């Protein structure tokens, strides 16, 4: 087991290269299963979840060739077998192979993913989407068994509430369904729009990407394709908070401000300066921080994946901040750990009242999920003395070389192995 030893109190200064988005890479790797022609993806992040997805594709018989930042998946010889529970248990995004396998082979079985630290994480909307395209779904022995022996046919999918993953399942299935599919109340996250761009590069016909209504003309033959993954807005937002919480200045090369609008607005209201440069974004915090209220929402609202990071920042701001989490039902696992560092936070249902002005003091803390873990690292950067963040495998699932990138900008961090 590895842990990070952080000596706080050092302002960060320098540049950080923002890598490709994990949450765009995962669905696009799954999309490679749709086609017998190779798909090459560039700008893939080197993180554990992406490596797990590539291992899963090989489990299905696809060949995955990684060469200088590009990965080519050749799924011509895929054998349609079940995704085993031990892979699904480790990574919920495995559910994303269900749509492509069903669309291509008329049948797919995937272990039903359980819940995780941030919530029950049901997949009912994924199954609703597939049913709308002519699929028979059965649940047996903990597995989802999806069948469409005559192939999928286009239809209308109306989501009661937007879901990133379910929209991605709907898109990938619709690409091979006969006829037109209309997806209503689709998720508008940039990663969904990037999946659409990848599918179009593969030969699909899609309009409305990034809007709440997407139309797919299915049944087109898919071709060999190449696509560049968009930059990771969550990684960018995380380093923006790192600059702000240490009173430093970081240039986030490759970051796009338009993907961080709601987060950027909240940071500016808190006293952080953000401006575009010809290489990406500059983030600086010259003066004092102010408490700001936020509510997480589906895109383009404030990203739930940056809630924990923003909360860490608010613990040292002047005044109070009310933080409401509306996307997941249990995404405050970082609160008791931040409190161990001296933060003053009161939980009430889906809201956290952060009473700012804390003087954070280093202590051993426990990582629980990807974004909660990084909020503890951020708080450790500002805390007096040493903070030890345990179970950093959570971090490595979604952040590429986080500790090395921070050390290059002036942080004092050691990665210790038990
Ligand atoms: C994606 O998860 C991301 N993961 C999450 O990032 C992100 O937090 C989330 O979208 C919201 O933006 C990947 O893209 C791999 P949802 P996803 O379906 O697709 C409920 C990270 O830290 N729901 O948009 O699972 C669900 O429980 C991760 O990088 C259903 O009820 O999220 C949640 O309350 C964490 N039924 C809400 O919808 C369903 O069938 C939004 O979930 C599906 C979802």
Boltz pocket constraint, residues with backbone or C-beta under 6 A from the ligand:
constraints:
  - pocket:
      binder: B
      contacts: [[A, 22], [A, 23], [A, 24], [A, 26], [A, 93], [A, 119], [A, 120], [A, 121], [A, 122], [A, 123], [A, 124], [A, 125], [A, 126], [A, 127], [A, 162], [A, 163], [A, 164], [A, 165], [A, 166], [A, 187], [A, 189], [A, 304], [A, 305], [A, 326], [A, 327], [A, 328], [A, 329], [A, 370], [A, 371], [A, 398]]
      max_distance: 6.0
